Amino acid sequence: MTDVLTERPASGPTQKDAVIKVRDVVVGFRDTIILDHVDLDVYRGEILGFVGGSGAGKSVLMRTIIGLLPRREGTIEVFGTDMTRANEEERAAVERRWGVLFQQGALFSSLTVRENIQFPIREHLKIPQRLMDEITVAKLELVGLHADVRDKFPSELSGGMTKRVALARALALDPEIVFLDEPTSGLDPIGAGEFDNLIATLQKTLGLTVYMVTHDLDSLHTVCDRIAVLADHKIIATGTMETMLKSEHPWLKAYFRGKRSRAGLQMQNA
């Protein structure tokens, strides 16, 4: 399958600023290819929704970009740094500029909320405990949580609170890019909608670039500026929701205009 709907930035001085550039990336496990010569640009200040079928490799690409999975071929640039050739110091400098919210939050169960949020701060900075505690309270407030949760353990939190604490941890170092892996997974519709609104507000307030792996059609409709679609080991389309809805490509049509999509439900209720 080839790229059927790929929007490319205009050339010249008005060209969009791609803070992440993925070129010809191949990722596989033993004899199985997961990503086959994938190309992708993520532009500064946008919320990019990255979608695909279950097991297609959506999270694999995110984990490859942040260095948790090895690639077989291709290059990955973040903020102009070739992460495939960067030394330890160069990589650390780039990692300092991103934050990650893993699926289900991935909080350390043996650490309190305070200790979870302070974990990346301790890893990258040397600052007094008092200042780290102040940062913790500020980040909790930023994601809509009261400071009194800071001494709780993850097992004492609801699903929605866990997601917010994980987001606070992702924001601990004031990143420019935030990677979100299925951020609304496991949340009820109200909680998912509130989390979408939180992401949109933070993106506008902080000027974040957001890379969101998701299968949530509501998130794609309400907060994403652009969508990239992964199918058959390749990115088959990039563009706005309007572009996706107009496509006659079989996979895109089934996903964005199928029976459980907004367009499909409107047709059923007509």
KAGITA-V528048 format. One record per backbone hydrogen bond with DSSP energy under -0.5 kcal/mol. CO is the residue of the C=O (numbers start at 1). NH is the residue of the N-H. E is the energy in kcal/mol with one decimal. If there is no record, write none. Layout:
co=CO nh=NH e=E
co=CO nh=NH e=E
This chain:
co=2 nh=4 e=-0.6
co=5 nh=7 e=-0.7
co=5 nh=238 e=-4.1
co=12 nh=15 e=-1.9
co=16 nh=18 e=-0.9
co=17 nh=19 e=-0.8
co=17 nh=44 e=-3.1
co=19 nh=79 e=-2.7
co=20 nh=42 e=-2.1
co=21 nh=23 e=-0.5
co=21 nh=77 e=-2.8
co=22 nh=40 e=-2.2
co=23 nh=75 e=-2.2
co=25 nh=38 e=-2.4
co=26 nh=72 e=-3.9
co=26 nh=73 e=-1.1
co=27 nh=34 e=-2.8
co=27 nh=35 e=-2.1
co=29 nh=32 e=-2.2
co=31 nh=33 e=-0.6
co=32 nh=29 e=-2.4
co=32 nh=34 e=-0.5
co=35 nh=27 e=-1.9
co=35 nh=37 e=-0.7
co=38 nh=25 e=-2.2
co=40 nh=22 e=-3.2
co=42 nh=19 e=-1.8
co=42 nh=20 e=-1.5
co=43 nh=46 e=-1.8
co=46 nh=48 e=-0.7
co=46 nh=210 e=-2.8
co=47 nh=49 e=-0.6
co=47 nh=225 e=-2.0
co=47 nh=226 e=-1.6
co=48 nh=50 e=-0.6
co=48 nh=212 e=-3.2
co=49 nh=51 e=-0.6
co=49 nh=228 e=-2.8
co=50 nh=214 e=-2.1
co=51 nh=230 e=-2.9
co=53 nh=56 e=-2.1
co=57 nh=61 e=-1.9
co=58 nh=62 e=-1.4
co=59 nh=63 e=-2.6
co=60 nh=64 e=-1.9
co=61 nh=65 e=-2.5
co=62 nh=66 e=-2.0
co=63 nh=68 e=-2.6
co=63 nh=69 e=-1.2
co=64 nh=67 e=-0.9
co=73 nh=26 e=-1.7
co=75 nh=23 e=-2.6
co=76 nh=83 e=-2.6
co=76 nh=84 e=-0.6
co=77 nh=21 e=-2.7
co=78 nh=81 e=-1.9
co=80 nh=82 e=-0.5
co=81 nh=78 e=-2.1
co=81 nh=83 e=-1.1
co=82 nh=85 e=-1.5
co=82 nh=86 e=-1.3
co=87 nh=91 e=-2.7
co=88 nh=92 e=-2.2
co=89 nh=93 e=-1.8
co=90 nh=94 e=-1.6
co=91 nh=95 e=-2.8
co=92 nh=96 e=-1.6
co=94 nh=97 e=-2.1
co=95 nh=98 e=-1.4
co=97 nh=176 e=-2.5
co=97 nh=177 e=-1.7
co=99 nh=179 e=-2.9
co=100 nh=102 e=-0.6
co=101 nh=181 e=-2.7
co=102 nh=105 e=-2.3
co=104 nh=106 e=-0.6
co=105 nh=102 e=-0.5
co=107 nh=109 e=-0.7
co=108 nh=111 e=-1.5
co=111 nh=154 e=-0.7
co=112 nh=116 e=-2.5
co=113 nh=117 e=-2.4
co=114 nh=118 e=-2.0
co=115 nh=119 e=-0.8
co=116 nh=119 e=-0.7
co=116 nh=120 e=-0.5
co=118 nh=122 e=-2.7
co=119 nh=123 e=-1.6
co=120 nh=124 e=-1.7
co=121 nh=125 e=-3.0
co=125 nh=127 e=-0.5
co=128 nh=132 e=-2.0
co=129 nh=133 e=-2.5
co=130 nh=134 e=-1.8
co=131 nh=135 e=-2.4
co=132 nh=136 e=-2.3
co=133 nh=137 e=-1.9
co=134 nh=138 e=-2.2
co=135 nh=139 e=-2.6
co=136 nh=140 e=-2.2
co=137 nh=141 e=-2.3
co=138 nh=142 e=-1.8
co=139 nh=143 e=-1.4
co=140 nh=145 e=-3.0
co=141 nh=144 e=-1.4
co=146 nh=149 e=-1.7
co=147 nh=150 e=-1.9
co=149 nh=152 e=-1.9
co=150 nh=114 e=-2.9
co=152 nh=113 e=-2.4
co=153 nh=156 e=-2.4
co=154 nh=157 e=-1.8
co=158 nh=162 e=-2.5
co=159 nh=163 e=-1.9
co=160 nh=164 e=-1.8
co=161 nh=165 e=-2.7
co=162 nh=166 e=-2.5
co=163 nh=167 e=-2.1
co=164 nh=168 e=-2.5
co=165 nh=169 e=-2.4
co=166 nh=170 e=-2.0
co=167 nh=171 e=-1.5
co=169 nh=172 e=-1.2
co=171 nh=174 e=-2.1
co=176 nh=209 e=-2.3
co=177 nh=99 e=-2.1
co=178 nh=180 e=-0.5
co=178 nh=211 e=-2.5
co=179 nh=101 e=-3.2
co=180 nh=182 e=-0.8
co=180 nh=213 e=-3.2
co=182 nh=185 e=-1.3
co=184 nh=187 e=-1.9
co=188 nh=192 e=-3.1
co=189 nh=193 e=-2.1
co=190 nh=194 e=-2.4
co=191 nh=195 e=-2.1
co=192 nh=196 e=-2.4
co=193 nh=197 e=-2.2
co=194 nh=198 e=-2.1
co=195 nh=199 e=-2.5
co=196 nh=200 e=-2.5
co=197 nh=201 e=-2.4
co=198 nh=202 e=-2.7
co=199 nh=203 e=-2.5
co=200 nh=204 e=-2.0
co=201 nh=205 e=-2.9
co=202 nh=206 e=-2.9
co=203 nh=207 e=-1.1
co=203 nh=208 e=-0.8
co=208 nh=210 e=-0.5
co=209 nh=178 e=-2.6
co=210 nh=48 e=-3.1
co=210 nh=212 e=-0.7
co=211 nh=180 e=-3.0
co=211 nh=213 e=-0.6
co=212 nh=50 e=-3.4
co=212 nh=214 e=-0.6
co=213 nh=182 e=-2.7
co=215 nh=217 e=-0.8
co=216 nh=220 e=-2.0
co=217 nh=221 e=-2.2
co=218 nh=222 e=-2.6
co=219 nh=223 e=-2.4
co=219 nh=224 e=-1.1
co=226 nh=49 e=-2.8
co=227 nh=239 e=-2.1
co=228 nh=51 e=-2.7
co=229 nh=231 e=-0.5
co=229 nh=236 e=-2.0
co=229 nh=237 e=-1.0
co=230 nh=53 e=-0.6
co=231 nh=234 e=-1.8
co=233 nh=36 e=-3.2
co=234 nh=231 e=-2.9
co=234 nh=236 e=-0.8
co=236 nh=4 e=-3.0
co=236 nh=5 e=-1.3
co=237 nh=229 e=-2.8
co=238 nh=7 e=-0.7
co=239 nh=227 e=-3.3
co=240 nh=244 e=-2.0
co=241 nh=245 e=-2.6
co=242 nh=246 e=-1.2
co=243 nh=247 e=-0.8
co=244 nh=247 e=-0.8
co=249 nh=253 e=-3.0
co=250 nh=254 e=-2.2
co=251 nh=255 e=-2.3
co=252 nh=256 e=-2.8
co=253 nh=257 e=-1.8
co=254 nh=258 e=-0.6
co=256 nh=263 e=-0.6
co=258 nh=261 e=-1.5
co=258 nh=264 e=-0.6
co=261 nh=265 e=-2.5
co=262 nh=266 e=-2.2
co=263 nh=267 e=-1.8
co=264 nh=268 e=-2.0
co=265 nh=269 e=-2.0
co=266 nh=270 e=-0.7
